[in-house]
Amino acid sequence: MMKKTDSHNADQDLEFDHHPDSEHHPHRGIYLLPNMLTTSALFAGFYAIIAAINEHYVASAVAIFVAMVLDTLDGRVARLTGTQSAFGAEYDSLSDVIAFGLAPALIAFLWSLNDIGKLGWICSFIYVAGTALRLARFNTQLETADKAFFTGLASPSAAALVAGNIWVMTELGIDGQDVAIPFAILVAIAGLLMVSNVRYYSFKVLGDKKKVPFMVMVMAVFVFGLVAIDPAIVLVTTAYIYAASGPAYELWTWIRRRKAA
């Protein structure tokens, strides 16, 4: 009997040792759909760089806007389907650094800023560093930040400002060398706005709702119609308006406080 008991216990021990991960190391996976959208946004940013190297600047600018759409979709899809994860959040941030930080800076440098020497690459670096710092701050303040507002200009909006100008000026036949200095200032300002404390409306509160007012759909159709008329002009104008909305809101808030005091 002792031998049988010992044999039974040994079998139990052997069985436990054979499956060490069953209790302590559960299987971990990633959600396919939102992460595929993030990968697509990353690819669009990478393609934008390749297109700019080959001097296809309109294609590179369009790729940045495609990355913006995909970046918006991956977050919305993750929230609506309940597939949010820490992996997805980190992957999304890394994708944003490439698609909305490195890609626009390199496109700007290749199109115009390389003609002004050190000032050009310094302004490009300010933009890239601003993107990375803005995303790092966003991730650390994710739990405590007001969802209705972004602190600093969002990196996709900054990318739209840079890429939109390249798109418009290329279609108008303007050479990057002719606007190198003002364009360098614009790129640097976009980078600084990302790390500023200026508040921008995020539209996240509206986007998190499963139902939206009917007028929102009407406005969406109207916006699509405007974009179809002249995509480059409409998109860059929208980027300028949104970039200016933050400082305008801060100025309006400051004036109200002064009057109240």
C-alpha positions as CSV (number, residue, x, y, z in Angstrom):
1,M,0.0,0.0,0.0
2,M,2.8,2.4,0.8
3,K,4.3,1.8,-2.6
4,K,1.0,2.5,-4.3
5,T,0.4,5.7,-2.4
6,D,3.9,6.9,-3.1
7,S,3.4,6.1,-6.8
8,H,0.1,8.0,-6.8
9,N,1.7,11.1,-5.1
10,A,4.6,11.0,-7.6
11,D,2.2,10.9,-10.5
12,Q,0.5,14.0,-9.0
13,D,3.8,15.8,-8.6
14,L,4.8,14.9,-12.1
15,E,1.5,16.1,-13.5
16,F,1.8,19.4,-11.6
17,D,5.4,19.9,-12.8
18,H,4.4,19.2,-16.4
19,H,1.9,22.2,-16.4
20,P,3.7,25.0,-14.5
21,D,2.0,27.7,-16.6
22,S,-1.6,26.7,-16.1
23,E,-2.1,28.7,-13.0
24,H,0.8,31.1,-12.6
25,H,1.3,32.1,-16.3
26,P,-2.0,32.4,-18.1
27,H,-1.9,32.7,-21.9
28,R,-1.6,36.2,-23.1
29,G,-2.7,37.5,-26.5
30,I,-3.4,40.7,-28.3
31,Y,-6.6,42.0,-29.8
32,L,-6.4,41.7,-33.6
33,L,-8.7,44.5,-35.0
34,P,-7.5,47.6,-33.1
35,N,-3.9,46.6,-33.4
36,M,-4.2,45.9,-37.1
37,L,-5.5,49.5,-37.5
38,T,-2.5,50.7,-35.5
39,T,-0.2,48.7,-37.7
40,S,-1.9,50.2,-40.8
41,A,-1.3,53.7,-39.4
42,L,2.3,52.9,-38.7
43,F,2.7,51.6,-42.3
44,A,1.1,54.8,-43.7
45,G,3.7,56.8,-41.7
46,F,6.5,54.6,-43.0
47,Y,5.2,55.0,-46.6
48,A,5.1,58.7,-46.2
49,I,8.9,58.7,-45.5
50,I,9.6,56.5,-48.4
51,A,7.5,58.7,-50.7
52,A,9.3,61.8,-49.6
53,I,12.7,60.3,-50.2
54,N,11.5,59.6,-53.7
55,E,10.3,63.3,-53.9
56,H,6.6,62.3,-54.1
57,Y,5.6,65.0,-51.6
58,V,1.9,65.0,-52.2
59,A,1.7,61.3,-51.8
60,S,3.6,61.5,-48.5
61,A,1.3,64.2,-47.2
62,V,-1.7,62.2,-48.1
63,A,-0.3,59.2,-46.3
64,I,0.0,61.3,-43.1
65,F,-3.7,62.1,-43.3
66,V,-4.5,58.4,-43.9
67,A,-2.5,57.6,-40.8
68,M,-4.6,60.1,-38.9
69,V,-7.9,58.4,-39.9
70,L,-6.5,55.0,-39.0
71,D,-5.2,56.3,-35.7
72,T,-8.7,57.7,-34.9
73,L,-10.4,54.5,-35.8
74,D,-8.2,52.2,-33.7
75,G,-9.0,54.0,-30.4
76,R,-12.7,54.2,-31.3
77,V,-12.9,50.5,-32.3
78,A,-11.1,49.5,-29.1
79,R,-13.5,51.4,-26.9
80,L,-16.6,50.3,-28.7
81,T,-15.7,46.6,-28.8
82,G,-14.2,46.5,-25.3
83,T,-10.7,45.5,-26.6
84,Q,-8.6,48.1,-24.9
85,S,-5.3,46.8,-23.5
86,A,-2.0,48.1,-22.1
87,F,-0.3,46.6,-25.1
88,G,-2.5,48.4,-27.5
89,A,-2.0,51.7,-25.7
90,E,1.8,51.4,-25.8
91,Y,1.8,50.2,-29.4
92,D,-0.4,53.1,-30.4
93,S,2.1,55.6,-28.8
94,L,5.0,54.0,-30.6
95,S,3.1,54.2,-33.9
96,D,2.3,57.8,-33.3
97,V,5.9,58.8,-32.7
98,I,6.7,57.4,-36.2
99,A,3.6,58.4,-38.1
100,F,3.1,61.9,-36.5
101,G,6.6,62.7,-35.3
102,L,9.4,61.3,-37.3
103,A,7.5,61.1,-40.6
104,P,6.3,64.8,-40.8
105,A,9.7,66.1,-39.6
106,L,11.6,64.1,-42.2
107,I,9.2,65.1,-45.0
108,A,9.5,68.8,-44.0
109,F,13.3,68.5,-43.9
110,L,13.5,66.8,-47.3
111,W,11.0,69.2,-48.9
112,S,12.4,72.4,-47.6
113,L,14.4,72.6,-44.4
114,N,17.6,70.9,-45.7
115,D,18.3,74.1,-47.6
116,I,18.9,76.2,-44.5
117,G,21.5,74.0,-42.9
118,K,21.6,73.6,-39.1
119,L,18.5,75.7,-38.5
120,G,16.5,73.3,-40.7
121,W,17.4,70.1,-38.8
122,I,17.2,71.8,-35.4
123,C,13.6,72.8,-36.2
124,S,12.9,69.3,-37.4
125,F,14.3,67.9,-34.2
126,I,12.3,70.2,-32.1
127,Y,9.2,68.8,-33.8
128,V,10.2,65.2,-33.2
129,A,11.2,65.8,-29.6
130,G,7.9,67.7,-29.0
131,T,6.0,64.7,-30.3
132,A,7.8,62.2,-28.1
133,L,7.5,64.4,-25.0
134,R,3.8,65.1,-25.7
135,L,3.0,61.4,-26.0
136,A,5.0,60.5,-22.8
137,R,3.2,63.2,-20.8
138,F,-0.2,62.1,-22.2
139,N,0.5,58.5,-21.2
140,T,1.6,59.4,-17.6
141,Q,-1.5,61.7,-17.1
142,L,-4.0,59.3,-18.8
143,E,-5.8,58.4,-15.5
144,T,-6.0,62.0,-14.1
145,A,-6.4,64.2,-17.2
146,D,-9.7,65.8,-18.2
147,K,-11.0,63.7,-21.1
148,A,-12.7,66.8,-22.6
149,F,-9.4,68.5,-23.2
150,F,-5.9,67.7,-24.5
151,T,-3.0,69.4,-22.8
152,G,-0.9,70.6,-25.7
153,L,-1.6,70.2,-29.4
154,A,-2.3,66.5,-30.3
155,S,0.4,65.0,-32.4
156,P,-1.9,64.1,-35.3
157,S,-3.1,67.7,-35.5
158,A,0.5,69.0,-35.5
159,A,1.3,66.5,-38.3
160,A,-1.8,67.7,-40.2
161,L,-0.4,71.3,-39.9
162,V,3.0,70.3,-41.3
163,A,1.8,67.8,-44.0
164,G,-1.1,70.0,-45.1
165,N,1.1,73.0,-45.8
166,I,3.5,70.8,-47.9
167,W,0.5,69.3,-49.8
168,V,-1.0,72.8,-50.6
169,M,2.3,74.4,-51.5
170,T,3.4,71.5,-53.7
171,E,0.1,71.6,-55.6
172,L,0.5,75.4,-56.1
173,G,4.0,74.9,-57.5
174,I,5.8,76.6,-54.6
175,D,9.3,75.4,-54.1
176,G,10.3,74.5,-50.6
177,Q,13.5,76.5,-50.9
178,D,11.4,79.7,-51.3
179,V,9.6,79.3,-48.0
180,A,12.3,77.6,-46.0
181,I,12.5,80.2,-43.2
182,P,8.8,80.7,-42.5
183,F,8.2,76.9,-42.9
184,A,11.0,76.2,-40.4
185,I,9.3,78.6,-37.9
186,L,5.9,76.8,-38.5
187,V,7.5,73.4,-37.8
188,A,9.1,74.6,-34.6
189,I,5.9,76.2,-33.4
190,A,4.0,73.0,-34.0
191,G,6.6,71.1,-31.9
192,L,6.4,73.7,-29.1
193,L,2.6,73.7,-29.1
194,M,2.6,69.9,-28.4
195,V,4.6,70.4,-25.2
196,S,2.8,73.5,-24.1
197,N,0.1,73.7,-21.4
198,V,-2.4,75.1,-23.9
199,R,-5.7,73.2,-23.7
200,Y,-7.4,71.9,-26.8
201,Y,-10.9,70.4,-27.0
202,S,-10.5,66.6,-27.5
203,F,-13.9,65.6,-28.9
204,K,-13.5,62.4,-26.9
205,V,-16.6,62.9,-24.8
206,L,-18.7,63.1,-27.9
207,G,-16.8,60.2,-29.5
208,D,-17.3,57.8,-26.6
209,K,-21.1,58.0,-26.9
210,K,-22.8,55.2,-28.8
211,K,-25.5,57.6,-29.8
212,V,-24.9,61.1,-31.1
213,P,-27.4,63.9,-31.9
214,F,-28.8,64.0,-35.5
215,M,-27.1,67.3,-36.2
216,V,-23.7,65.8,-35.6
217,M,-24.3,63.4,-38.6
218,V,-25.5,66.4,-40.7
219,M,-22.3,68.3,-39.9
220,A,-20.2,65.2,-40.7
221,V,-21.8,65.0,-44.1
222,F,-21.2,68.7,-44.6
223,V,-17.5,68.3,-43.7
224,F,-17.1,65.4,-46.1
225,G,-18.6,67.5,-48.8
226,L,-16.2,70.4,-48.1
227,V,-13.2,68.0,-48.1
228,A,-14.3,66.6,-51.5
229,I,-14.3,70.1,-53.1
230,D,-10.5,70.7,-52.4
231,P,-9.0,68.3,-49.9
232,A,-5.7,70.0,-49.5
233,I,-7.1,73.5,-48.8
234,V,-9.9,72.3,-46.5
235,L,-7.7,70.0,-44.5
236,V,-4.9,72.5,-43.9
237,T,-7.4,75.3,-43.1
238,T,-9.0,73.0,-40.5
239,A,-5.6,72.2,-39.1
240,Y,-4.8,76.0,-38.7
241,I,-8.2,76.6,-37.1
242,Y,-7.7,73.8,-34.6
243,A,-4.1,74.8,-33.8
244,A,-5.3,78.4,-33.2
245,S,-8.3,77.3,-31.1
246,G,-6.2,76.3,-28.1
247,P,-4.4,79.7,-27.6
248,A,-7.7,81.5,-28.4
249,Y,-9.5,79.5,-25.7
250,E,-6.7,80.2,-23.2
251,L,-6.9,83.9,-24.0
252,W,-10.7,83.9,-23.6
253,T,-10.4,82.1,-20.2
254,W,-7.7,84.6,-19.0
255,I,-9.9,87.6,-20.0
256,R,-12.9,86.1,-18.2
257,R,-10.8,85.6,-15.1
258,R,-9.6,89.2,-15.2
259,K,-13.1,90.5,-15.5
260,A,-14.3,88.3,-12.6
261,A,-11.4,89.5,-10.5
